Amino acid sequence: MGFTIGGIREMRSGSRRRVRTTECTAVAEYTGLWGWDVVPGARAAAGRCSCGDPSCTAPGAHPLSFAEPVPAGAGLDVATKAWSEYPGATILLPVGRSFDVIEVAEAAGRRALVRLERMGLPLGPVCATPTGRARFFVAPGAAAELPQLLYRMGWDDADLDLHCLGPGTHVTAPPSDLGGLGPVRWLRPPTLDTAGAPPQARLLLGTLAYICHRTHF
C-alpha cells in the first residue's frame, strides 16, 4: 500500500524507498553540513496538492501546516528519524535566515554564472527549477536592500526579470520535485565555504542585472 500526504497516493514502493533514502540524506546534509533549517513541504500530483485544499494557490510548493521543521545542526540519525515522520514530503528551505535568494531566468542565470566565475567573484549555491528559473543564494537582507541597490547601480527603472525572495518565503531544494513539474537541481552546489556565508547581493547584482537586461532585449 502506498503512502499519502493529505490523501494523495505517492510513488510505487521500490522507487519510494529510493527517493526516501535520497531525501533523508539530503535533509541531513542541509542541516548537519550546511547549517540550514529544513521544512517538510507538500507535494503535487496531477495538478492537485497533497494538502487536500482544492483551491491551493501553491500546489506542491508550501510547508505542511502540521509538520515540525528539522533544525540546523541535526545529524544523519536525527534528520532521518524526523523526516520519517513525513513520508513523501518535499524538502523546503526557509529564506531569510541563512540566506536570501535572487531569482532570474535560467538562461540569464547560466550566462551570469559563467561571467561571475571568470571574474573571480564570490559565489554561493545556485539552483535551477523545472520552471526555468535560476536561484542565487546570497546573504540575508538582500530582499530588503534590493530596491536601493538597483537604484544605486542605475537599474531601478530597467525592465528586469529579476526578483528577490526574503523572509517568509521558502524554496524547494534538490532533489525534491517542484509542484509536480520535475526536480530542482544544483547548478552550483553548496560547499562548506559558501553555505554558511553566501556573498552579499551587491557583489553579484550588477552582473545579474546586466545579463538579464541583455537577455531580455
C-alpha contacts under 8 A as a table, 3 or more apart, distances in Angstrom:
res1	aa1	res2	aa2	distance
1	M	13	S	7.94
2	G	9	R	5.95
2	G	10	E	6.02
2	G	11	M	6.74
2	G	12	R	6.52
2	G	13	S	6.65
3	F	9	R	5.80
3	F	10	E	5.79
3	F	11	M	7.89
3	F	87	P	7.18
3	F	88	G	7.61
4	T	7	G	5.36
4	T	8	I	5.13
4	T	9	R	4.68
4	T	10	E	5.80
4	T	50	S	7.89
4	T	87	P	7.69
4	T	88	G	7.36
5	I	8	I	5.82
5	I	9	R	7.38
5	I	42	A	7.47
5	I	43	R	7.87
5	I	50	S	5.41
5	I	51	C	6.92
5	I	86	Y	7.82
5	I	87	P	7.59
5	I	88	G	7.02
5	I	89	A	7.57
6	G	50	S	5.03
6	G	51	C	5.05
6	G	52	G	5.36
7	G	50	S	6.43
7	G	51	C	7.89
7	G	52	G	6.66
8	I	45	A	7.47
8	I	49	C	7.90
8	I	50	S	5.49
8	I	52	G	7.94
10	E	16	R	7.67
10	E	88	G	6.96
11	M	15	S	6.53
11	M	16	R	5.26
12	R	15	S	5.79
12	R	16	R	5.68
13	S	16	R	4.87
13	S	17	R	6.14
14	G	17	R	5.41
14	G	18	R	6.56
15	S	18	R	5.08
15	S	19	V	6.08
16	R	19	V	5.23
16	R	20	R	5.98
16	R	88	G	7.99
17	R	20	R	5.04
17	R	21	T	6.15
18	R	21	T	5.24
18	R	22	T	6.19
19	V	22	T	5.03
19	V	23	E	5.97
20	R	23	E	5.19
20	R	24	C	6.03
20	R	87	P	7.22
20	R	88	G	7.03
21	T	24	C	5.18
21	T	25	T	6.21
22	T	25	T	5.23
22	T	26	A	6.22
22	T	175	P	7.85
23	E	26	A	4.88
23	E	27	V	6.06
23	E	91	I	7.57
23	E	175	P	6.82
23	E	176	S	7.43
24	C	27	V	5.07
24	C	28	A	6.23
24	C	76	L	7.90
24	C	79	A	6.77
24	C	80	T	5.25
24	C	83	W	6.42
25	T	28	A	5.14
25	T	29	E	6.18
25	T	76	L	6.98
25	T	80	T	7.39
26	A	29	E	4.99
26	A	30	Y	6.16
26	A	174	P	7.82
26	A	175	P	7.65
27	V	30	Y	5.14
27	V	31	T	6.19
27	V	38	V	6.81
27	V	79	A	6.37
27	V	80	T	7.75
27	V	83	W	7.88
27	V	91	I	7.23
28	A	31	T	5.25
28	A	32	G	5.46
28	A	33	L	7.52
28	A	74	A	6.65
28	A	75	G	5.60
28	A	76	L	4.84
28	A	78	V	7.99
28	A	79	A	5.21
28	A	80	T	7.05
29	E	32	G	5.26
29	E	33	L	5.07
29	E	34	W	6.61
29	E	75	G	7.85
29	E	76	L	7.65
30	Y	33	L	5.85
30	Y	34	W	5.04
30	Y	35	G	6.28
30	Y	36	W	5.51
30	Y	37	D	7.41
30	Y	38	V	7.28
30	Y	72	A	7.66
31	T	34	W	5.88
31	T	35	G	4.84
31	T	36	W	4.88
31	T	37	D	5.88
31	T	38	V	6.87
31	T	70	V	7.38
31	T	71	P	6.49
31	T	72	A	4.37
31	T	73	G	5.08
31	T	74	A	5.39
31	T	75	G	6.93
31	T	79	A	7.71
32	G	35	G	5.80
32	G	36	W	7.85
32	G	72	A	6.50
32	G	73	G	4.58
32	G	74	A	5.18
32	G	75	G	4.89
32	G	76	L	7.30
33	L	73	G	7.52
33	L	192	L	7.26
34	W	72	A	7.98
34	W	190	P	7.47
34	W	191	T	7.48
34	W	192	L	6.59
34	W	195	A	5.35
34	W	196	G	6.26
35	G	72	A	4.70
35	G	73	G	5.62
35	G	195	A	7.59
35	G	196	G	6.71
36	W	71	P	7.23
36	W	72	A	4.74
36	W	73	G	7.59
36	W	93	L	7.32
36	W	98	S	6.66
37	D	69	P	6.82
37	D	70	V	5.91
37	D	71	P	4.66
37	D	72	A	4.51
37	D	93	L	6.45
37	D	94	P	6.88
38	V	69	P	5.67
38	V	70	V	5.14
38	V	71	P	6.48
38	V	72	A	7.43
38	V	91	I	6.57
38	V	92	L	5.78
38	V	93	L	5.13
38	V	94	P	7.01
39	V	63	P	6.42
39	V	67	A	7.65
39	V	68	E	7.08
39	V	69	P	4.48
39	V	70	V	6.29
39	V	91	I	6.29
39	V	92	L	4.99
39	V	93	L	6.09
39	V	94	P	7.11
40	P	63	P	5.85
40	P	64	L	6.07
40	P	67	A	6.26
40	P	68	E	7.38
40	P	69	P	6.53
40	P	83	W	7.73
40	P	86	Y	7.06
40	P	89	A	5.35
40	P	90	T	5.70
40	P	91	I	5.58
40	P	92	L	6.09
41	G	60	G	7.12
41	G	61	A	6.64
41	G	62	H	5.45
41	G	63	P	4.03
41	G	64	L	4.96
41	G	89	A	5.23
41	G	90	T	4.50
41	G	91	I	6.07
41	G	92	L	5.94
42	A	49	C	6.74
42	A	50	S	5.59
42	A	51	C	6.13
42	A	59	P	7.34
42	A	60	G	4.71
42	A	61	A	6.20
42	A	62	H	5.89
42	A	63	P	6.04
42	A	64	L	5.63
42	A	89	A	5.77
42	A	90	T	5.83
43	R	49	C	5.89
43	R	50	S	5.33
43	R	51	C	7.86
43	R	59	P	6.95
43	R	60	G	3.83
43	R	61	A	6.93
43	R	88	G	7.49
43	R	89	A	6.45
43	R	90	T	6.05
43	R	177	D	7.59
43	R	178	L	7.72
43	R	179	G	6.34
43	R	180	G	7.00
44	A	47	G	6.14
44	A	48	R	5.34
44	A	49	C	4.37
44	A	50	S	5.82
44	A	59	P	5.58
44	A	60	G	4.26
44	A	61	A	7.98
44	A	178	L	7.91
44	A	179	G	5.05
44	A	180	G	4.85
45	A	48	R	5.32
45	A	49	C	6.58
45	A	50	S	7.59
45	A	179	G	7.69
45	A	180	G	5.49
46	A	180	G	7.28
47	G	59	P	7.33
47	G	179	G	7.98
47	G	180	G	7.16
48	R	52	G	7.69
48	R	54	P	7.03
48	R	59	P	6.42
49	C	52	G	5.99
49	C	53	D	6.91
49	C	54	P	7.45
49	C	56	C	6.86
49	C	58	A	7.94
49	C	59	P	4.46
49	C	60	G	5.39
49	C	179	G	7.97
50	S	53	D	7.88
50	S	59	P	7.61
50	S	60	G	6.92
51	C	56	C	7.97
51	C	64	L	7.11
53	D	56	C	5.28
56	C	59	P	5.78
58	A	61	A	5.39
58	A	62	H	6.32
58	A	179	G	7.67
59	P	62	H	7.19
59	P	179	G	5.65
60	G	90	T	7.64
60	G	178	L	6.36
60	G	179	G	4.17
60	G	180	G	6.75
61	A	90	T	7.92
61	A	171	V	7.86
61	A	172	T	6.93
61	A	178	L	6.32
61	A	179	G	5.68
62	H	92	L	7.80
62	H	170	H	7.24
63	P	67	A	7.72
63	P	92	L	7.16
64	L	67	A	5.43
67	A	86	Y	7.40
70	V	74	A	7.01
70	V	79	A	6.55
70	V	82	A	6.71
70	V	83	W	7.70
71	P	74	A	6.00
74	A	78	V	5.70
74	A	79	A	5.72
75	G	78	V	5.45
75	G	79	A	5.86
76	L	79	A	5.19
76	L	80	T	5.86
77	D	80	T	5.25
77	D	81	K	6.12
78	V	81	K	5.24
78	V	82	A	6.08
79	A	82	A	5.09
79	A	83	W	5.94
80	T	83	W	5.19
80	T	84	S	6.07
81	K	84	S	5.27
81	K	85	E	7.04
82	A	85	E	5.65
82	A	86	Y	7.75
83	W	86	Y	5.53
83	W	87	P	6.87
84	S	87	P	5.54
86	Y	89	A	5.68
90	T	172	T	7.14
90	T	176	S	5.58
90	T	177	D	6.93
91	I	172	T	5.88
91	I	173	A	5.61
91	I	174	P	7.50
91	I	175	P	7.99
91	I	176	S	5.93
92	L	170	H	5.99
92	L	171	V	5.52
92	L	172	T	4.60
92	L	173	A	5.80
93	L	170	H	5.38
93	L	171	V	5.34
93	L	172	T	6.41
93	L	173	A	6.60
94	P	97	R	6.85
94	P	167	P	7.52
94	P	168	G	7.29
94	P	169	T	6.19
94	P	170	H	4.50
94	P	171	V	6.70
95	V	98	S	7.14
95	V	99	F	5.94
95	V	100	D	5.41
95	V	101	V	7.17
95	V	165	L	6.90
95	V	166	G	5.43
95	V	167	P	5.31
95	V	168	G	6.72
95	V	169	T	5.52
95	V	170	H	5.39
95	V	171	V	7.03
96	G	99	F	5.37
96	G	100	D	5.09
96	G	140	P	5.38
96	G	141	G	7.04
96	G	165	L	7.92
96	G	166	G	4.87
96	G	167	P	4.07
96	G	168	G	7.21
96	G	169	T	7.78
97	R	100	D	7.57
97	R	140	P	6.44
97	R	167	P	7.17
98	S	139	A	7.11
98	S	140	P	6.23
98	S	196	G	6.79
98	S	197	A	7.95
99	F	137	F	6.01
99	F	138	V	5.46
99	F	139	A	4.83
99	F	140	P	4.48
99	F	141	G	7.97
99	F	198	P	6.88
100	D	137	F	5.91
100	D	138	V	5.32
100	D	139	A	5.84
100	D	140	P	4.81
100	D	141	G	6.67
100	D	142	A	6.02
100	D	143	A	6.72
100	D	164	C	7.25
100	D	165	L	5.89
100	D	166	G	5.16
100	D	167	P	7.59
101	V	135	R	6.03
101	V	136	F	5.43
101	V	137	F	4.68
101	V	138	V	5.81
101	V	142	A	7.68
101	V	143	A	7.83
101	V	164	C	5.58
101	V	165	L	5.04
101	V	166	G	6.79
102	I	135	R	5.65
102	I	136	F	5.08
102	I	137	F	6.59
102	I	138	V	7.14
102	I	162	L	7.04
102	I	163	H	5.79
102	I	164	C	4.42
102	I	165	L	6.40
102	I	201	A	8.00
103	E	133	R	6.61
103	E	134	A	5.65
103	E	135	R	4.48
103	E	136	F	6.32
103	E	162	L	5.77
103	E	163	H	5.19
103	E	164	C	5.95
103	E	165	L	7.51
104	V	108	A	6.65
104	V	109	G	6.00
104	V	133	R	5.73
104	V	134	A	5.40
104	V	135	R	6.62
104	V	161	D	5.97
104	V	162	L	4.85
104	V	163	H	6.66
104	V	212	C	7.34
105	A	108	A	5.40
105	A	109	G	6.05
105	A	132	G	6.10
105	A	133	R	4.54
105	A	134	A	5.78
105	A	161	D	6.92
105	A	162	L	7.74
105	A	212	C	7.75
106	E	109	G	4.80
106	E	110	R	6.04
106	E	128	A	6.62
106	E	132	G	5.18
106	E	133	R	4.44
106	E	134	A	4.50
107	A	110	R	5.35
107	A	111	R	6.43
107	A	132	G	7.84
107	A	215	T	7.95
108	A	111	R	5.19
108	A	112	A	6.06
108	A	208	L	7.67
108	A	211	I	5.91
108	A	212	C	5.59
108	A	215	T	6.22
109	G	112	A	5.06
109	G	113	L	5.96
109	G	133	R	7.83
109	G	134	A	5.46
109	G	135	R	7.79
109	G	208	L	7.27
109	G	211	I	7.98
110	R	113	L	5.05
110	R	114	V	6.42
110	R	134	A	7.66
111	R	114	V	5.38
111	R	115	R	6.44
111	R	211	I	7.15
112	A	115	R	5.08
112	A	116	L	5.95
112	A	207	T	6.44
112	A	208	L	5.83
112	A	211	I	6.14
113	L	116	L	5.12
113	L	117	E	6.10
114	V	117	E	5.28
114	V	118	R	6.26
115	R	118	R	5.11
115	R	119	M	6.19
115	R	207	T	7.87
116	L	119	M	5.06
116	L	120	G	6.30
116	L	121	L	5.64
116	L	122	P	7.97
116	L	123	L	7.79
116	L	204	L	7.47
116	L	207	T	7.31
117	E	120	G	5.08
117	E	121	L	6.23
117	E	122	P	7.95
117	E	123	L	7.78
118	R	121	L	7.85
121	L	203	L	7.27
121	L	204	L	7.69
122	P	199	P	6.01
122	P	203	L	7.72
123	L	194	T	7.07
123	L	198	P	6.79
123	L	199	P	5.99
124	G	136	F	6.87
124	G	137	F	5.51
124	G	138	V	6.39
124	G	188	R	7.67
124	G	190	P	6.77
124	G	194	T	4.94
124	G	195	A	6.62
124	G	197	A	7.80
124	G	198	P	4.76
124	G	199	P	6.16
125	P	136	F	6.29
125	P	137	F	5.45
125	P	186	W	7.64
125	P	187	L	7.77
125	P	188	R	5.22
125	P	189	P	5.22
125	P	190	P	4.74
125	P	191	T	7.73
125	P	194	T	6.81
125	P	195	A	6.88
125	P	198	P	7.62
126	V	134	A	6.87
126	V	135	R	5.45
126	V	136	F	4.58
126	V	137	F	6.09
126	V	186	W	6.09
126	V	187	L	5.41
126	V	188	R	4.85
126	V	189	P	6.57
126	V	190	P	7.89
127	C	134	A	5.73
127	C	135	R	5.27
127	C	136	F	6.87
127	C	184	V	6.97
127	C	185	R	5.62
127	C	186	W	4.21
127	C	187	L	5.03
127	C	188	R	6.56
127	C	189	P	7.52
128	A	132	G	6.89
128	A	133	R	5.63
128	A	134	A	4.48
128	A	135	R	6.25
128	A	184	V	5.87
128	A	185	R	5.47
128	A	186	W	6.17
128	A	187	L	6.36
129	T	132	G	5.63
129	T	133	R	5.32
129	T	134	A	6.54
129	T	178	L	7.32
129	T	183	P	7.07
129	T	184	V	4.71
129	T	185	R	6.69
130	P	133	R	7.35
130	P	178	L	7.10
130	P	181	L	6.12
130	P	182	G	5.56
130	P	183	P	6.45
130	P	184	V	6.26
131	T	181	L	7.48
137	F	198	P	6.41
137	F	199	P	7.88
138	V	142	A	7.10
138	V	198	P	4.89
138	V	199	P	5.15
138	V	200	Q	5.76
138	V	201	A	5.61
139	A	142	A	6.52
139	A	197	A	6.86
139	A	198	P	5.08
139	A	199	P	5.53
139	A	200	Q	5.07
139	A	201	A	6.57
140	P	143	A	7.77
140	P	166	G	7.55
141	G	144	A	5.55
141	G	145	E	6.31
141	G	166	G	7.31
142	A	145	E	5.00
142	A	146	L	5.70
142	A	164	C	7.11
142	A	166	G	7.27
142	A	200	Q	7.54
142	A	201	A	5.84
143	A	146	L	5.35
143	A	164	C	5.16
143	A	165	L	5.90
143	A	166	G	5.10
144	A	147	P	7.44
144	A	166	G	7.62
145	E	148	Q	5.61
145	E	149	L	6.06
146	L	149	L	5.04
146	L	150	L	6.06
146	L	164	C	7.26
147	P	150	L	5.28
147	P	151	Y	6.19
147	P	156	D	6.84
148	Q	151	Y	4.98
148	Q	152	R	6.20
149	L	152	R	5.19
149	L	153	M	6.29
149	L	202	R	6.79
150	L	153	M	5.13
150	L	154	G	6.11
150	L	155	W	4.91
150	L	156	D	4.84
150	L	205	L	7.88
151	Y	154	G	5.14
151	Y	155	W	5.85
151	Y	156	D	4.55
151	Y	157	D	7.94
152	R	155	W	7.70
152	R	156	D	7.95
153	M	156	D	7.65
153	M	206	G	6.92
154	G	157	D	7.56
155	W	158	A	5.22
155	W	209	A	7.19
158	A	213	H	7.68
159	D	213	H	7.26
160	L	209	A	6.87
160	L	212	C	6.10
160	L	213	H	5.93
160	L	216	H	7.60
161	D	212	C	6.37
161	D	213	H	7.93
161	D	216	H	7.78
162	L	209	A	7.26
162	L	212	C	7.23
165	L	169	T	6.58
166	G	169	T	6.14
172	T	176	S	6.63
172	T	177	D	7.57
172	T	178	L	6.38
172	T	184	V	6.95
173	A	176	S	5.89
173	A	184	V	6.19
173	A	185	R	7.64
174	P	177	D	7.65
174	P	183	P	6.66
174	P	184	V	4.87
174	P	185	R	5.17
174	P	186	W	6.78
175	P	183	P	5.82
175	P	184	V	5.87
175	P	185	R	6.35
176	S	183	P	5.32
176	S	184	V	6.06
177	D	180	G	6.05
177	D	181	L	6.75
177	D	182	G	4.96
177	D	183	P	3.97
177	D	184	V	6.09
178	L	181	L	5.71
178	L	182	G	5.85
178	L	183	P	5.97
178	L	184	V	6.51
179	G	182	G	7.53
186	W	189	P	5.26
190	P	194	T	6.08
190	P	195	A	5.31
191	T	194	T	5.28
191	T	195	A	5.70
192	L	195	A	5.84
192	L	196	G	7.02
193	D	196	G	6.77
193	D	197	A	6.77
194	T	197	A	5.19
194	T	198	P	5.05
194	T	199	P	7.73
195	A	198	P	6.00
199	P	203	L	6.98
199	P	204	L	7.96
200	Q	203	L	5.78
200	Q	204	L	7.54
201	A	204	L	5.55
201	A	205	L	5.80
202	R	205	L	5.14
202	R	206	G	7.12
203	L	206	G	7.22
204	L	207	T	5.73
204	L	208	L	6.17
205	L	208	L	5.01
205	L	209	A	5.86
206	G	209	A	5.27
206	G	210	Y	6.13
207	T	210	Y	5.12
207	T	211	I	6.11
208	L	211	I	5.27
208	L	212	C	6.03
209	A	212	C	5.10
209	A	213	H	6.07
210	Y	213	H	5.15
210	Y	214	R	6.20
211	I	214	R	5.06
211	I	215	T	5.94
212	C	215	T	5.13
212	C	216	H	6.01
213	H	216	H	5.20
213	H	217	F	6.35
214	R	217	F	5.33
